[in-house]
């Protein structure tokens, strides 16, 4: 596992239940603000045994955006709804994760 991937998993693990962050926000927190796609790549290879809440990371427009065959949009939506996230209109809104 690369240091970048390890950092992504640490940041995503810190997103509280009921909150979301964008791929770009996670990239900025790990010091690579121009690497949101790399964040997505790291999450798409996430080993299940790590229990990192990948579903809390969405697109900057507030949409579910996953291309993983294991982490489907339907699963992501259900997990977010279970945590009380019912409307995704953009991650700059009040429900967005802001601080580490």
N, CA, C and O atoms as a MOPAC input file, in Angstrom:
PM7 MOZYME 1SCF
protein

 N      0.84700 1    -1.17200 1     0.00000 1
 C      0.00000 1     0.00000 1     0.00000 1
 C      0.89800 1     1.24300 1     0.00000 1
 O      1.85700 1     1.32600 1     0.76800 1
 N      0.58000 1     2.19500 1    -0.86000 1
 C      1.39800 1     3.40200 1    -0.96000 1
 C      1.08700 1     4.36500 1     0.18200 1
 O      0.02100 1     4.26700 1     0.79100 1
 N      1.99000 1     5.28800 1     0.48200 1
 C      1.70400 1     6.30500 1     1.49500 1
 C      0.46100 1     7.13200 1     1.13800 1
 O     -0.31700 1     7.49500 1     2.02000 1
 N      0.27600 1     7.42800 1    -0.15400 1
 C     -0.90900 1     8.17000 1    -0.57800 1
 C     -2.17800 1     7.39500 1    -0.23900 1
 O     -3.11100 1     7.95400 1     0.33800 1
 N     -2.21800 1     6.12800 1    -0.59100 1
 C     -3.39200 1     5.29800 1    -0.31500 1
 C     -3.65100 1     5.20200 1     1.17900 1
 O     -4.79700 1     5.29800 1     1.61900 1
 N     -2.60700 1     5.01600 1     1.95300 1
 C     -2.74100 1     4.95500 1     3.40900 1
 C     -3.33300 1     6.26600 1     3.94300 1
 O     -4.18600 1     6.24800 1     4.83100 1
 N     -2.87800 1     7.39600 1     3.40100 1
 C     -3.39400 1     8.70200 1     3.81900 1
 C     -4.86100 1     8.87000 1     3.44400 1
 O     -5.65100 1     9.39600 1     4.22900 1
 N     -5.22500 1     8.42200 1     2.24400 1
 C     -6.62500 1     8.49400 1     1.81600 1
 C     -7.50000 1     7.70000 1     2.77400 1
 O     -8.54100 1     8.19100 1     3.21100 1
 N     -7.09400 1     6.48700 1     3.10500 1
 C     -7.88800 1     5.65400 1     4.00400 1
 C     -8.00900 1     6.29900 1     5.38100 1
 O     -9.06200 1     6.20600 1     6.01200 1
 N     -6.95900 1     6.94500 1     5.85000 1
 C     -7.00100 1     7.61000 1     7.15900 1
 C     -7.97700 1     8.78200 1     7.14200 1
 O     -8.76100 1     8.94800 1     8.07600 1
 N     -7.93600 1     9.59000 1     6.09300 1
 C     -8.84700 1    10.73600 1     5.99600 1
 C    -10.28600 1    10.25900 1     5.88900 1
 O    -11.15900 1    10.77500 1     6.58800 1
 N    -10.54700 1     9.29000 1     5.03400 1
 C    -11.91400 1     8.79300 1     4.86000 1
 C    -12.41800 1     8.15800 1     6.15500 1
 O    -13.60100 1     8.27000 1     6.47500 1
 N    -11.55100 1     7.50400 1     6.89200 1
 C    -11.94500 1     6.90500 1     8.17500 1
 C    -12.35000 1     7.96100 1     9.19400 1
 O    -13.08600 1     7.66500 1    10.13500 1
 N    -11.87600 1     9.18900 1     9.01500 1
 C    -12.18600 1    10.26900 1     9.95500 1
 C    -13.48400 1    11.00200 1     9.61900 1
 O    -13.92100 1    11.84900 1    10.39800 1
 N    -14.10700 1    10.70200 1     8.48700 1
 C    -15.37400 1    11.35300 1     8.13600 1
 C    -16.45500 1    10.78700 1     9.04800 1
 O    -16.68500 1     9.57800 1     9.05400 1
 N    -17.12100 1    11.64700 1     9.81900 1
 C    -18.12300 1    11.15000 1    10.76800 1
 C    -19.34800 1    10.54900 1    10.07500 1
 O    -19.69600 1    10.92700 1     8.95600 1
 N    -19.97700 1     9.63000 1    10.74800 1
 C    -21.22600 1     9.05100 1    10.27700 1
 C    -22.24000 1    10.17000 1    10.04500 1
 O    -22.36100 1    11.08300 1    10.86200 1
 N    -22.96000 1    10.09700 1     8.94100 1
 C    -23.95500 1    11.11600 1     8.62600 1
 C    -23.39000 1    12.29700 1     7.86100 1
 O    -24.12400 1    13.22600 1     7.52500 1
 N    -22.09400 1    12.27400 1     7.58200 1
 C    -21.44100 1    13.34200 1     6.83000 1
 C    -20.84200 1    12.77300 1     5.55700 1
 O    -20.63600 1    11.56700 1     5.42800 1
 N    -20.56800 1    13.67000 1     4.62000 1
 C    -19.92400 1    13.27100 1     3.37400 1
 C    -18.78700 1    14.23000 1     3.06500 1
 O    -18.72900 1    15.33800 1     3.59900 1
 N    -17.88900 1    13.79500 1     2.20100 1
 C    -16.81500 1    14.63300 1     1.67900 1
 C    -16.65700 1    14.29900 1     0.20500 1
 O    -16.97800 1    13.19200 1    -0.22700 1
 N    -16.16700 1    15.24900 1    -0.55600 1
 C    -15.93100 1    14.98200 1    -1.97600 1
 C    -14.56000 1    14.35100 1    -2.16700 1
 O    -13.69600 1    14.41700 1    -1.29300 1
 N    -14.38600 1    13.74300 1    -3.32400 1
 C    -13.07600 1    13.19400 1    -3.67000 1
 C    -12.02700 1    14.30200 1    -3.62400 1
 O    -10.90000 1    14.07700 1    -3.18200 1
 N    -12.39700 1    15.49500 1    -4.08000 1
 C    -11.48200 1    16.62800 1    -4.06100 1
 C    -11.12200 1    17.07900 1    -2.66200 1
 O     -9.97900 1    17.45300 1    -2.39900 1
 N    -12.10200 1    17.04700 1    -1.75300 1
 C    -11.81400 1    17.40900 1    -0.36200 1
 C    -10.82300 1    16.43200 1     0.24500 1
 O     -9.87700 1    16.83600 1     0.92100 1
 N    -11.03800 1    15.15800 1     0.00800 1
 C    -10.11600 1    14.14700 1     0.53500 1
 C     -8.72800 1    14.36500 1    -0.06200 1
 O     -7.72900 1    14.31000 1     0.65400 1
 N     -8.66400 1    14.61000 1    -1.36200 1
 C     -7.37200 1    14.85600 1    -2.01200 1
 C     -6.66600 1    16.05200 1    -1.38500 1
 O     -5.45800 1    16.00900 1    -1.15400 1
 N     -7.40600 1    17.11000 1    -1.11000 1
 C     -6.80500 1    18.29800 1    -0.48700 1
 C     -6.29200 1    17.98200 1     0.90900 1
 O     -5.20700 1    18.42800 1     1.28300 1
 N     -7.04900 1    17.22400 1     1.68000 1
 C     -6.62600 1    16.87300 1     3.04000 1
 C     -5.34500 1    16.05000 1     3.05200 1
 O     -4.56600 1    16.14000 1     4.00100 1
 N     -5.11800 1    15.25800 1     2.02400 1
 C     -3.88800 1    14.45400 1     1.98700 1
 C     -2.75100 1    15.18400 1     1.27700 1
 O     -1.68900 1    14.60700 1     1.03900 1
 N     -2.97500 1    16.44700 1     0.94100 1
 C     -1.92000 1    17.25300 1     0.34600 1
 C     -1.76300 1    17.12100 1    -1.15300 1
 O     -0.74300 1    17.52300 1    -1.71200 1
 N     -2.77100 1    16.55700 1    -1.81000 1
 C     -2.73000 1    16.38400 1    -3.27000 1
 C     -4.02400 1    16.92900 1    -3.87900 1
 O     -4.82400 1    16.16100 1    -4.41300 1
 N     -4.23600 1    18.25000 1    -3.80400 1
 C     -5.51800 1    18.82300 1    -4.22000 1
 C     -5.89700 1    18.57800 1    -5.67700 1
 O     -7.06700 1    18.71500 1    -6.03500 1
 N     -4.95500 1    18.22600 1    -6.50500 1
 C     -5.25600 1    17.96400 1    -7.92100 1
 C     -5.42900 1    16.47200 1    -8.20700 1
 O     -5.35400 1    16.04600 1    -9.36000 1
 N     -5.65800 1    15.69100 1    -7.17200 1
 C     -5.71000 1    14.23600 1    -7.35100 1
 C     -7.01800 1    13.58300 1    -6.89800 1
 O     -6.98000 1    12.51100 1    -6.29500 1
 N     -8.17600 1    14.19800 1    -7.17100 1
 C     -9.41600 1    13.53200 1    -6.74700 1
 C     -9.64000 1    12.18100 1    -7.42000 1
 O    -10.21100 1    11.27600 1    -6.81100 1
 N     -9.20200 1    12.03500 1    -8.65500 1
 C     -9.36500 1    10.73400 1    -9.33400 1
 C     -8.49200 1     9.66900 1    -8.69100 1
 O     -8.86800 1     8.49800 1    -8.63900 1
 N     -7.33500 1    10.07100 1    -8.20500 1
 C     -6.46200 1     9.11900 1    -7.50100 1
 C     -7.10900 1     8.67300 1    -6.19600 1
 O     -6.92800 1     7.53200 1    -5.77100 1
 N     -7.86500 1     9.57200 1    -5.55800 1
 C     -8.61700 1     9.19200 1    -4.35600 1
 C     -9.63000 1     8.11400 1    -4.72700 1
 O     -9.75300 1     7.10500 1    -4.03300 1
 N    -10.35100 1     8.33000 1    -5.81800 1
 C    -11.30100 1     7.32200 1    -6.28700 1
 C    -10.62500 1     5.99800 1    -6.58900 1
 O    -11.15900 1     4.93200 1    -6.28400 1
 N     -9.45500 1     6.07300 1    -7.18800 1
 C     -8.70300 1     4.85200 1    -7.47500 1
 C     -8.30700 1     4.11600 1    -6.21200 1
 O     -8.39200 1     2.89000 1    -6.14500 1
 N     -7.87500 1     4.86400 1    -5.21000 1
 C     -7.49500 1     4.24500 1    -3.93500 1
 C     -8.70200 1     3.58000 1    -3.27900 1
 O     -8.59400 1     2.47800 1    -2.74000 1
 N     -9.84900 1     4.25100 1    -3.32600 1
 C    -11.04500 1     3.67700 1    -2.70600 1
 C    -11.56200 1     2.47100 1    -3.48500 1
 O    -12.16000 1     1.56600 1    -2.90300 1
 N    -11.33800 1     2.45600 1    -4.78900 1
 C    -11.83200 1     1.32000 1    -5.57900 1
 C    -11.05200 1     0.03900 1    -5.30300 1
 O    -11.52500 1    -1.05200 1    -5.62000 1
 N     -9.87200 1     0.16000 1    -4.72100 1
 C     -9.06800 1    -1.02300 1    -4.39200 1
 C     -9.05300 1    -1.30300 1    -2.89000 1
 O     -8.22500 1    -2.07000 1    -2.40100 1
 N     -9.96100 1    -0.68500 1    -2.18000 1
 C    -10.02500 1    -0.80800 1    -0.72300 1
 C    -10.29000 1    -2.24700 1    -0.28800 1
 O    -11.30100 1    -2.82900 1    -0.68100 1
 N     -9.40300 1    -2.83000 1     0.51500 1
 C     -9.67100 1    -4.16700 1     1.05300 1
 C    -10.81500 1    -4.10100 1     2.07300 1
 O    -10.81300 1    -3.24000 1     2.95300 1
 N    -11.76800 1    -4.98900 1     1.95900 1
 C    -12.94100 1    -4.96000 1     2.84100 1
 C    -12.58200 1    -5.06000 1     4.31000 1
 O    -13.26900 1    -4.48600 1     5.15600 1
 N    -11.51000 1    -5.78400 1     4.62900 1
 C    -11.16000 1    -5.98400 1     6.03600 1
 C    -10.72300 1    -4.69600 1     6.73500 1
 O    -10.61700 1    -4.67500 1     7.96100 1
 N    -10.46800 1    -3.62800 1     5.98800 1
 C    -10.04800 1    -2.37000 1     6.61200 1
 C    -11.21900 1    -1.56900 1     7.17800 1
 O    -11.00300 1    -0.68400 1     8.00500 1
 N    -12.43900 1    -1.84900 1     6.76100 1
 C    -13.62500 1    -1.15800 1     7.28200 1
 C    -13.53700 1     0.35800 1     7.15800 1
 O    -13.88700 1     1.07400 1     8.09600 1
 N    -13.08100 1     0.84900 1     6.03100 1
 C    -13.03000 1     2.28200 1     5.74900 1
 C    -14.36800 1     2.67600 1     5.12300 1
 O    -14.80000 1     2.02800 1     4.17000 1
 N    -15.04200 1     3.72200 1     5.62900 1
 C    -16.37500 1     4.08500 1     5.13400 1
 C    -16.33800 1     4.78900 1     3.77200 1
 O    -16.60000 1     5.98800 1     3.67800 1
 N    -16.01600 1     4.04800 1     2.73900 1
 C    -15.88400 1     4.56900 1     1.37600 1
 C    -17.14100 1     5.27900 1     0.89700 1
 O    -17.05100 1     6.19000 1     0.07400 1
 N    -18.30100 1     4.88900 1     1.38600 1
 C    -19.58200 1     5.42900 1     0.92700 1
 C    -19.77700 1     6.88700 1     1.31300 1
 O    -20.67800 1     7.54100 1     0.78800 1
 N    -18.96400 1     7.40900 1     2.20800 1
 C    -19.08200 1     8.80800 1     2.61900 1
 C    -18.36800 1     9.76400 1     1.67400 1
 O    -18.35800 1    10.97200 1     1.91200 1
 N    -17.77500 1     9.24700 1     0.61500 1
 C    -17.07800 1    10.07900 1    -0.36500 1
 C    -17.91400 1    10.12000 1    -1.64200 1
 O    -18.23800 1     9.08900 1    -2.23100 1
 N    -18.25400 1    11.34800 1    -2.05100 1
 C    -19.11900 1    11.55600 1    -3.21100 1
 C    -18.47500 1    12.58100 1    -4.14200 1
 O    -17.41200 1    13.12200 1    -3.83700 1
 N    -19.10800 1    12.84100 1    -5.25500 1
 C    -18.57100 1    13.82900 1    -6.19200 1
 C    -18.75800 1    15.23600 1    -5.63500 1
 O    -19.55500 1    15.44700 1    -4.72100 1
 N    -18.02500 1    16.19000 1    -6.18400 1
 C    -18.12400 1    17.57400 1    -5.71200 1
 C    -19.47700 1    18.19300 1    -6.03100 1
 O    -19.84900 1    19.20100 1    -5.43000 1
 N    -20.21000 1    17.61300 1    -6.95400 1
 C    -21.54900 1    18.11500 1    -7.26600 1
 C    -22.60600 1    17.50700 1    -6.35500 1
 O    -23.79300 1    17.80000 1    -6.49500 1
 N    -22.18200 1    16.66700 1    -5.42700 1
 C    -23.10900 1    16.07100 1    -4.47800 1
 C    -23.74900 1    14.79300 1    -4.96500 1
 O    -24.75600 1    14.34900 1    -4.41200 1
 N    -23.18400 1    14.20300 1    -5.98300 1
 C    -23.75200 1    12.97500 1    -6.54300 1
 C    -22.92900 1    11.75800 1    -6.14600 1
 O    -21.72500 1    11.83600 1    -5.90500 1
 N    -23.61900 1    10.65000 1    -6.08800 1
 C    -22.93300 1     9.38100 1    -5.88300 1
 C    -22.17100 1     9.07700 1    -7.16300 1
 O    -22.72100 1     9.13700 1    -8.26200 1
 N    -20.91300 1     8.75400 1    -7.00100 1
 C    -20.05700 1     8.52800 1    -8.16400 1
 C    -19.10200 1     7.38800 1    -7.85200 1
 O    -18.04400 1     7.59700 1    -7.25900 1
 N    -19.47700 1     6.19900 1    -8.24700 1
 C    -18.62400 1     5.04500 1    -8.01500 1
 C    -18.60600 1     4.17200 1    -9.25300 1
 O    -19.63100 1     3.99100 1    -9.91100 1
 N    -17.44800 1     3.63700 1    -9.56600 1
 C    -17.34900 1     2.73700 1   -10.71300 1
 C    -16.88700 1     1.34800 1   -10.29000 1
 O    -16.58100 1     0.50300 1   -11.13100 1
 N    -16.84000 1     1.12200 1    -8.99900 1
 C    -16.39200 1    -0.16700 1    -8.48100 1
 C    -17.49400 1    -1.21100 1    -8.62100 1
 O    -18.67000 1    -0.91400 1    -8.41200 1
 N    -17.10900 1    -2.42400 1    -8.97400 1
 C    -18.11100 1    -3.49000 1    -9.05700 1
 C    -18.52200 1    -3.97000 1    -7.66800 1
 O    -19.56400 1    -4.60700 1    -7.51400 1
 N    -17.71300 1    -3.66900 1    -6.66500 1
 C    -18.03000 1    -4.07000 1    -5.29700 1
 C    -18.76000 1    -2.97000 1    -4.53500 1
 O    -19.57700 1    -3.25900 1    -3.66100 1
 N    -18.47400 1    -1.72500 1    -4.85800 1
 C    -19.09000 1    -0.58400 1    -4.18600 1
 C    -20.04100 1     0.08700 1    -5.17400 1
 O    -19.68300 1     1.08200 1    -5.80400 1
 N    -21.23100 1    -0.44500 1    -5.30900 1
 C    -22.17400 1     0.07200 1    -6.29900 1
 C    -22.89600 1     1.30900 1    -5.78500 1
 O    -22.91900 1     1.57700 1    -4.58400 1
 N    -23.48600 1     2.06000 1    -6.71400 1
 C    -24.24700 1     3.25600 1    -6.35500 1
 C    -25.42200 1     2.89100 1    -5.44700 1
 O    -25.74600 1     3.64400 1    -4.52900 1
 N    -26.05600 1     1.76200 1    -5.69000 1
 C    -27.19200 1     1.34700 1    -4.86600 1
 C    -26.74600 1     1.06600 1    -3.43300 1
 O    -27.41700 1     1.45800 1    -2.47900 1
 N    -25.62700 1     0.39400 1    -3.29100 1
 C    -25.09900 1     0.11900 1    -1.94700 1
 C    -24.71900 1     1.42200 1    -1.26400 1
 O    -25.01800 1     1.61900 1    -0.08700 1
 N    -24.05600 1     2.31900 1    -2.00400 1
 C    -23.62800 1     3.58900 1    -1.41700 1
 C    -24.83000 1     4.39900 1    -0.94400 1
 O    -24.82100 1     4.92500 1     0.16900 1
 N    -25.85200 1     4.50500 1    -1.76900 1
 C    -27.04800 1     5.26000 1    -1.38500 1
 C    -27.68800 1     4.65300 1    -0.13400 1
 O    -28.06800 1     5.38500 1     0.78000 1
 N    -27.81000 1     3.34000 1    -0.08500 1
 C    -28.41900 1     2.67700 1     1.07300 1
 C    -27.61200 1     2.92900 1     2.34500 1
 O    -28.18700 1     3.20300 1     3.39800 1
 N    -26.28900 1     2.84000 1     2.25500 1
 C    -25.44600 1     3.08000 1     3.43100 1
 C    -25.55300 1     4.52700 1     3.90200 1
 O    -25.60600 1     4.78200 1     5.10500 1
 N    -25.58600 1     5.47800 1     2.96800 1
 C    -25.73700 1     6.88800 1     3.34500 1
 C    -27.10000 1     7.13400 1     3.98400 1
 O    -27.19700 1     7.84300 1     4.98500 1
 N    -28.14900 1     6.55500 1     3.41400 1
 C    -29.48700 1     6.71800 1     3.98400 1
 C    -29.56200 1     6.11200 1     5.37600 1
 O    -30.22600 1     6.66700 1     6.25200 1
 N    -28.89300 1     4.98000 1     5.59900 1
 C    -28.85100 1     4.37500 1     6.93400 1
 C    -28.20900 1     5.30600 1     7.95500 1
 O    -28.51400 1     5.23500 1     9.14500 1
 N    -27.31500 1     6.18400 1     7.48700 1
 C    -26.64100 1     7.13500 1     8.37300 1
 C    -27.37700 1     8.46700 1     8.45900 1
 O    -26.91600 1     9.38800 1     9.13300 1
 N    -28.52100 1     8.57600 1     7.77700 1
 C    -29.30800 1     9.79400 1     7.85000 1
 C    -29.04300 1    10.79700 1     6.74700 1
 O    -29.59600 1    11.89700 1     6.77600 1
 N    -28.21800 1    10.45400 1     5.78100 1
 C    -27.96000 1    11.34200 1     4.64700 1
 C    -29.01000 1    11.01600 1     3.59300 1
 O    -28.96200 1     9.95800 1     2.96600 1
 N    -29.96100 1    11.93100 1     3.40100 1
 C    -31.06300 1    11.64100 1     2.48700 1
 C    -31.05300 1    12.51200 1     1.24100 1
 O    -31.64700 1    12.13300 1     0.23100 1
 N    -30.40100 1    13.66000 1     1.28000 1
 C    -30.35100 1    14.54000 1     0.11500 1
 C    -28.91000 1    14.94700 1    -0.12800 1
 O    -28.23200 1    15.44300 1     0.77100 1
 N    -28.45900 1    14.73800 1    -1.32200 1
 C    -27.09800 1    15.12300 1    -1.68400 1
 C    -27.18900 1    16.23400 1    -2.71700 1
 O    -27.46700 1    15.98600 1    -3.89000 1
 N    -26.95200 1    17.45900 1    -2.26900 1
 C    -27.07000 1    18.60200 1    -3.17700 1
 C    -25.75400 1    19.32600 1    -3.36400 1
 O    -25.71700 1    20.37400 1    -4.01000 1
 N    -24.68900 1    18.80200 1    -2.82500 1
 C    -23.39400 1    19.46200 1    -2.91200 1
 C    -22.70000 1    19.37500 1    -1.57800 1
 O    -23.34600 1    19.50200 1    -0.53800 1
 N    -21.41900 1    19.16400 1    -1.58100 1
 C    -20.72600 1    18.92800 1    -0.32400 1
 C    -20.36000 1    20.19900 1     0.41600 1
 O    -19.77100 1    20.12800 1     1.49500 1
 N    -20.68800 1    21.35000 1    -0.12600 1
 C    -20.43100 1    22.57500 1     0.62000 1
 C    -21.60500 1    22.91900 1     1.53200 1
 O    -21.54400 1    23.88800 1     2.28800 1
 N    -22.66900 1    22.12800 1     1.46000 1
 C    -23.84100 1    22.35100 1     2.30400 1
 C    -23.56000 1    21.93700 1     3.74000 1
 O    -22.49100 1    21.40600 1     4.04200 1
 N    -24.51200 1    22.17700 1     4.61500 1
 C    -24.32300 1    21.93600 1     6.03900 1
 C    -23.95100 1    20.52900 1     6.42600 1
 O    -23.29900 1    20.33800 1     7.45300 1
 N    -24.33900 1    19.52700 1     5.64600 1
 C    -24.03100 1    18.15800 1     5.99800 1
 C    -22.63300 1    17.70500 1     5.62200 1
 O    -22.25600 1    16.56200 1     5.88200 1
 N    -21.87200 1    18.58200 1     5.01800 1
 C    -20.53900 1    18.18600 1     4.54700 1
 C    -19.53900 1    18.13300 1     5.68600 1
 O    -19.61400 1    18.89900 1     6.64600 1
 N    -18.62500 1    17.23100 1     5.55500 1
 C    -17.53000 1    17.09600 1     6.50700 1
 C    -16.56500 1    18.23600 1     6.27300 1
 O    -16.15900 1    18.48400 1     5.13700 1
 N    -16.19200 1    18.92900 1     7.32900 1
 C    -15.35400 1    20.10400 1     7.15200 1
 C    -14.01000 1    20.01300 1     7.83500 1
 O    -13.05000 1    20.61100 1     7.34800 1
 N    -13.89100 1    19.30700 1     8.92400 1
 C    -12.63700 1    19.43100 1     9.64500 1
 C    -11.97700 1    18.12900 1    10.01900 1
 O    -12.64400 1    17.13600 1    10.31000 1
 N    -10.68500 1    18.14200 1    10.00900 1
 C     -9.88200 1    17.02800 1    10.51400 1
 C     -8.99000 1    17.54700 1    11.60300 1
 O     -8.21700 1    16.78600 1    12.18300 1

